[in-house]
Amino acid sequence: MTSVTEVRRPAGRPGPGRGTRRAVDHGPWFLVLPALIPILVLSVGPLLHGVLLAFTDAQSGRTEPTRWIGTLNFRDLLHDTLFWESFRIGLVWAVGVTVPQFLLALGLALLLDQDLRLRWLARALAIVPWAMPEVVVGIMWRLVYNPDAGVLNETLRDLGLGGDRDWLSGLATALPAVIVVGVWAGMPQTTVALLAGLQNTPRELHEAAAVDGAGAWRRFRTVTWPAIRPVALAITALNLIWNFNSFALVYVLTSGGPGGRTRLPMLFAYEEAFRYGQFGYAAAMGCVMVAAISVLLAVFLVGRLKGGDRA
């Protein structure tokens, strides 16, 4: 006889929970795939193709097969003074936009965090530039900077300060004028990030500091800034990357002129690829820019990991 405890399981049938565990183990992958596939197809794939293209002599309109030339494009790039000048301009642009962008956004976020009348309306108006496409922003500011009928020159004429300057075509004024537009266009996203950090700061800490006799500056230095510091560092790093990679705004405003004074690295690579047809050389420029951004990002992440306990 067979006891109750010796009931046999049919052959080939998995034990209880085994198939369920296997399904659960693979479940997260099925949830990640819808987001992972577009990233691989639209980001990682083109990036790898661009890296491979940088080691070839690919050109537009070429009848001969593309040849593998190794690091020749990179060796030529090392001696390309125009590219390194555009790289320098890109760094000036990125820092020149990011720093005032952060300072102005911090001041605006502190103001919008106060209990003001119609604060909801002020917050809505503060993000209007963020909602506008870069092409529209560029066209609008071209009208503002128009030398004949622009708002800026008209205002200067009314004030008796001249007003006959061509801001986007002057060698000395083109880059500062474009930086002003970059600050205006990018400030809202920084403001929103800092405002979110401010609203997560416990009000009790401010009240306790005020009871202890701390002034506004001391409360900001000892309470507000330590609370929003992680957010400030993250948004500043992202702004540096975004600004260094800028293309549409500067392209609409100046197309890199006058005389290359506003030719950012992305504009330089675009011209090499689509104006002169040097796809391999342009891909090498892109690789250099990706490497530079990766180094900056790595430095930021290492700093965040080391200072994680203090943040």
C-alpha positions in Angstrom: 0.0 0.0 0.0 1.0 3.5 -0.6 0.8 5.9 2.3 -0.7 9.4 2.1 2.7 10.9 2.4 4.1 8.9 -0.5 1.8 10.3 -3.2 3.9 10.6 -6.3 4.0 13.6 -8.6 3.4 12.9 -12.3 6.6 12.7 -14.3 7.7 15.9 -16.2 5.5 18.2 -14.2 7.4 20.9 -12.3 7.1 21.1 -8.6 4.9 23.8 -7.0 6.4 27.3 -7.2 9.2 26.3 -9.7 7.5 27.6 -12.8 6.2 30.6 -10.9 9.7 31.5 -9.8 11.0 31.3 -13.3 8.2 33.6 -14.6 8.9 36.0 -11.8 12.6 36.0 -12.5 12.0 37.0 -16.1 9.2 39.4 -15.3 11.3 42.5 -14.7 13.0 42.1 -18.1 9.7 42.2 -19.9 8.8 45.4 -18.0 12.1 47.0 -19.0 12.2 46.0 -22.6 9.6 48.7 -23.9 12.0 51.4 -22.5 15.2 49.6 -23.3 14.6 48.8 -26.9 14.1 52.4 -28.1 17.2 53.4 -26.2 19.3 50.7 -27.8 17.9 51.5 -31.3 17.8 55.3 -31.2 20.8 56.1 -28.9 23.2 53.3 -28.4 23.0 52.0 -31.9 23.7 55.4 -33.6 26.4 56.1 -31.1 28.3 52.9 -31.9 27.8 53.5 -35.6 29.2 57.0 -35.2 32.3 55.6 -33.4 32.9 53.1 -36.2 32.4 55.9 -38.8 35.1 58.0 -37.1 37.7 55.4 -38.2 36.7 55.5 -41.9 37.0 58.0 -44.7 33.3 58.1 -45.3 32.2 61.1 -47.5 29.1 62.1 -49.3 28.8 61.6 -53.0 31.7 59.1 -53.0 31.6 56.3 -55.6 34.4 54.3 -54.1 33.8 52.0 -51.1 34.4 53.4 -47.7 37.8 52.4 -46.4 39.0 51.8 -42.8 41.8 54.4 -42.1 42.3 53.8 -38.4 43.1 56.9 -36.3 43.9 59.2 -39.2 40.8 61.4 -38.6 41.8 61.8 -34.9 45.4 62.7 -35.9 44.1 65.3 -38.3 41.8 66.6 -35.6 44.7 67.2 -33.2 46.2 69.7 -35.7 42.8 71.4 -36.6 43.1 74.8 -35.0 39.5 75.7 -36.1 38.0 72.8 -34.2 39.9 73.5 -31.0 38.9 77.2 -31.3 35.3 76.0 -31.6 35.9 73.8 -28.6 37.2 76.8 -26.6 34.1 78.8 -27.7 31.9 75.9 -26.6 33.5 75.9 -23.1 33.1 79.7 -22.8 29.5 79.4 -24.0 28.7 76.5 -21.6 30.2 78.2 -18.5 28.9 81.7 -19.6 25.4 80.4 -19.8 25.4 77.9 -16.9 26.8 80.2 -14.2 24.4 83.2 -14.6 21.6 80.8 -15.4 22.0 79.1 -12.0 22.4 82.4 -10.0 19.3 84.0 -11.6 17.3 80.8 -11.2 18.3 80.5 -7.6 17.1 84.0 -6.9 13.9 83.5 -8.8 13.3 80.2 -7.0 13.8 81.8 -3.6 11.3 84.5 -4.6 8.7 82.1 -5.9 9.1 80.1 -2.6 7.8 83.0 -0.6 4.1 83.4 0.3 3.2 86.0 -2.4 -0.1 87.0 -3.9 -0.7 85.4 -7.3 2.2 83.2 -6.7 0.6 80.5 -9.0 0.6 83.0 -11.8 4.2 84.0 -11.3 5.2 80.4 -11.3 3.3 79.7 -14.5 4.9 82.8 -16.2 8.4 81.7 -15.1 8.3 78.5 -17.1 7.0 80.1 -20.3 10.5 80.2 -22.0 10.9 76.5 -21.2 7.7 75.7 -23.1 8.9 77.4 -26.3 10.8 75.5 -28.9 14.4 76.6 -29.4 13.8 77.6 -33.0 10.9 79.9 -31.9 13.1 81.4 -29.2 15.9 82.0 -31.7 13.5 83.7 -34.2 12.0 85.9 -31.5 15.4 87.1 -30.2 16.6 87.8 -33.8 13.7 90.2 -33.9 14.8 91.7 -30.6 18.4 92.1 -31.8 17.4 93.5 -35.2 19.6 96.5 -35.9 16.9 98.5 -37.6 13.6 97.8 -35.9 14.6 95.6 -32.9 13.2 96.3 -29.5 16.7 96.6 -28.0 18.0 99.2 -30.4 14.7 101.1 -30.3 14.9 101.3 -26.5 18.5 102.5 -26.6 17.5 105.2 -29.1 14.7 106.4 -26.8 17.2 106.6 -23.9 19.7 108.5 -26.0 22.3 105.7 -25.8 22.8 105.2 -29.6 21.0 102.1 -30.7 22.6 101.5 -34.1 24.6 98.3 -33.2 24.2 95.1 -35.0 24.3 92.8 -32.0 24.5 89.4 -33.8 26.9 90.4 -36.5 29.5 92.3 -34.4 32.6 90.4 -33.7 32.7 91.7 -30.1 28.9 91.4 -29.3 27.8 88.2 -31.1 28.8 85.7 -28.4 27.6 87.8 -25.4 24.3 88.4 -27.2 23.8 84.7 -27.8 24.8 83.9 -24.2 22.0 86.2 -22.9 19.5 84.3 -25.0 20.9 81.0 -23.7 20.5 82.2 -20.1 16.9 83.4 -20.7 15.9 80.2 -22.5 17.4 77.7 -20.0 16.7 79.5 -16.7 13.1 78.1 -16.2 14.2 74.4 -15.9 16.8 75.3 -13.3 14.3 77.4 -11.4 11.8 74.5 -11.3 14.5 72.1 -10.0 15.7 74.5 -7.3 12.1 75.4 -6.3 11.3 71.7 -5.8 14.4 71.4 -3.6 13.3 74.5 -1.6 9.8 73.1 -1.0 11.3 69.9 0.4 13.2 71.9 3.0 11.5 71.5 6.4 10.0 74.8 7.5 10.8 74.0 11.1 14.5 74.4 10.5 14.0 77.9 9.2 11.8 78.8 12.2 14.3 77.3 14.6 17.1 79.3 13.0 15.0 82.5 13.1 14.3 82.0 16.8 18.0 81.6 17.4 18.5 85.0 15.9 19.9 84.0 12.5 19.5 86.5 9.7 18.4 85.8 6.2 21.9 85.2 4.8 22.8 82.9 7.7 19.6 80.9 7.3 20.3 80.5 3.7 23.9 79.4 4.3 23.2 77.0 7.2 19.7 75.7 6.3 18.6 76.4 2.8 21.8 75.7 0.9 22.7 72.3 2.6 19.1 71.2 1.7 19.2 72.1 -2.0 22.9 71.4 -2.6 22.4 67.9 -4.1 19.7 69.3 -6.5 22.0 72.3 -7.3 24.9 70.1 -8.2 22.9 67.8 -10.3 21.1 70.5 -12.3 24.4 72.4 -12.8 26.1 69.3 -14.2 23.2 68.6 -16.5 23.1 72.3 -17.7 26.8 72.2 -18.5 26.3 69.1 -20.7 23.1 70.5 -22.3 24.7 73.8 -23.0 27.9 72.4 -24.4 25.8 70.3 -26.8 23.7 73.3 -27.9 22.9 73.5 -31.6 19.4 74.7 -32.6 19.4 78.0 -30.7 22.8 79.2 -31.9 22.2 77.9 -35.4 19.0 80.0 -35.7 20.6 83.1 -34.2 24.0 83.3 -35.9 24.7 80.0 -37.8 28.1 80.1 -36.1 29.1 83.6 -37.4 30.3 86.2 -37.6 33.8 84.9 -38.5 33.2 81.7 -36.4 32.8 83.7 -33.2 29.8 81.6 -32.2 30.7 78.4 -33.9 30.2 75.8 -31.2 31.7 72.3 -31.6 28.3 70.8 -32.5 27.9 73.5 -35.2 31.4 72.7 -36.5 30.7 69.0 -36.7 27.4 69.7 -38.5 29.1 71.8 -41.1 31.8 69.2 -41.7 29.2 66.5 -42.2 26.3 68.1 -44.0 28.0 71.1 -45.8 31.3 69.6 -46.8 30.3 65.9 -46.7 33.1 64.7 -44.4 31.1 62.2 -42.4 34.1 60.3 -41.0 35.9 63.5 -39.9 32.7 64.8 -38.3 32.2 61.5 -36.5 35.7 61.9 -35.0 34.7 65.3 -33.7 31.6 63.8 -32.2 33.7 61.1 -30.5 36.0 63.8 -29.0 33.0 65.7 -27.7 31.4 62.6 -26.2 34.7 61.8 -24.5 35.0 65.3 -23.0 31.4 65.2 -21.7 32.0 61.7 -20.3 35.0 62.9 -18.4 33.0 65.8 -16.9 30.2 63.5 -16.0 32.6 61.0 -14.4 34.2 63.7 -12.3 30.8 64.8 -11.1 29.6 61.3 -10.3 32.8 60.5 -8.4 32.5 63.7 -6.4 28.8 62.9 -5.6 29.7 59.4 -4.5 32.6 60.6 -2.3 30.4 63.4 -0.8 27.2 61.3 -0.6 27.3 61.1 3.1 27.7 64.9 3.5 25.1 65.8 0.9 
